[in-house]
């Protein structure tokens, strides 16, 4: 039998991808934190790093990654520029770490927070 052996396959859990994306989000200028997708009473609570999964949704479609991020942005910054920075930063971090294309990074601004606002 003369056939090539496949070396196997690599699977990356969506939770692992979410952790990479969550870390990349918090490194972006103007981002105060990651928020829960489902806001209760319109209140955006900052999530602790161990709960990033609630503020980062990951889907893999046809071998490409689609990420939805729910963020809180610092009041007084230009929202569109911060959101574009988040998109680019997360896409770069994921593509470098995973080695697969990222189809979409969608940023959902869940709220604004000033420097002196309670967390």
C-alpha positions as CSV (number, residue, x, y, z in Angstrom):
1,X,0.0,0.0,0.0
2,X,1.6,3.3,-1.1
3,X,-0.4,6.1,0.3
4,X,0.4,9.3,2.2
5,X,-0.4,9.3,5.8
6,X,-2.3,12.2,7.1
7,X,-0.6,13.7,10.1
8,X,-3.9,14.2,11.9
9,X,-6.0,17.2,12.5
10,X,-6.0,20.1,14.9
11,X,-9.2,21.4,16.6
12,X,-9.4,24.6,18.5
13,X,-12.3,25.1,20.8
14,X,-14.4,28.3,20.4
15,X,-13.7,29.0,24.0
16,X,-9.9,29.1,23.3
17,X,-10.5,31.5,20.3
18,X,-12.7,33.7,22.6
19,X,-9.9,33.9,25.1
20,X,-7.4,35.1,22.5
21,X,-9.9,37.6,21.1
22,X,-10.8,38.8,24.6
23,X,-7.2,39.4,25.5
24,X,-6.7,41.3,22.2
25,X,-9.7,43.5,22.8
26,X,-8.4,44.7,26.2
27,X,-5.1,45.7,24.6
28,X,-6.9,48.1,22.2
29,X,-6.9,51.8,22.9
30,X,-10.2,53.2,24.2
31,X,-11.7,49.9,25.3
32,X,-12.6,49.8,29.0
33,X,-13.8,46.2,29.0
34,X,-15.9,43.4,27.6
35,X,-19.6,43.3,28.4
36,X,-22.2,40.7,28.4
37,X,-24.2,40.3,25.2
38,X,-27.5,40.3,27.0
39,X,-27.8,43.5,29.0
40,X,-30.2,43.3,31.9
41,X,-32.0,46.6,32.4
42,X,-29.7,48.3,30.0
43,X,-26.8,48.1,32.5
44,X,-23.4,47.2,30.9
45,X,-21.3,45.4,33.5
46,X,-17.6,44.8,32.9
47,X,-16.8,41.2,32.8
48,X,-13.8,39.7,34.6
49,X,-11.3,38.0,32.3
50,X,-12.5,34.5,33.3
51,X,-16.0,35.4,32.0
52,X,-15.0,36.7,28.6
53,X,-17.0,34.0,26.9
54,X,-20.1,36.0,27.7
55,X,-18.8,39.1,25.8
56,X,-17.2,37.2,22.9
57,X,-19.1,35.0,20.5
58,X,-17.1,32.8,18.1
59,X,-18.4,30.8,15.2
60,X,-16.5,28.8,12.6
61,X,-18.1,28.7,9.2
62,X,-16.5,26.9,6.2
63,X,-13.1,27.0,7.9
64,X,-13.2,30.7,8.6
65,X,-13.7,32.4,12.0
66,X,-16.5,34.9,12.7
67,X,-16.2,36.8,16.0
68,X,-18.8,39.1,17.6
69,X,-17.4,41.3,20.4
70,X,-19.5,43.2,23.0
71,X,-17.4,46.0,24.4
72,X,-17.5,49.0,26.6
73,X,-15.6,52.0,25.3
74,X,-14.1,54.9,27.2
75,X,-16.2,58.0,27.1
76,X,-14.7,60.8,25.1
77,X,-12.9,58.6,22.5
78,X,-14.1,58.4,18.9
79,X,-16.2,55.3,18.9
80,X,-15.7,54.5,15.2
81,X,-11.9,54.7,15.5
82,X,-11.9,52.5,18.6
83,X,-14.2,50.0,17.0
84,X,-12.0,49.8,13.8
85,X,-8.9,49.4,16.0
86,X,-10.6,46.5,17.9
87,X,-11.5,44.9,14.6
88,X,-8.0,45.1,13.2
89,X,-6.3,44.2,16.5
90,X,-8.5,41.1,17.1
91,X,-8.3,39.9,13.5
92,X,-4.5,40.2,13.5
93,X,-4.1,38.4,16.9
94,X,-6.4,35.6,15.8
95,X,-4.8,35.1,12.4
96,X,-1.3,35.1,14.0
97,X,-2.3,32.6,16.7
98,X,-4.5,30.3,14.7
99,X,-3.0,30.4,11.2
100,X,-6.5,30.5,9.6
101,X,-8.4,33.3,8.1
102,X,-10.8,35.5,10.1
103,X,-13.8,36.3,8.0
104,X,-15.5,38.8,10.2
105,X,-14.9,40.7,13.5
106,X,-18.1,42.5,14.5
107,X,-17.9,45.0,17.3
108,X,-21.1,45.8,19.3
109,X,-20.6,48.8,21.6
110,X,-22.6,48.0,24.7
111,X,-21.9,51.2,26.6
112,X,-19.6,54.1,27.4
113,X,-17.8,54.5,30.6
114,X,-15.9,57.6,31.9
115,X,-12.7,57.4,33.8
116,X,-14.3,58.2,37.2
117,X,-17.4,56.0,36.7
118,X,-17.7,53.1,39.2
119,X,-16.8,49.7,37.7
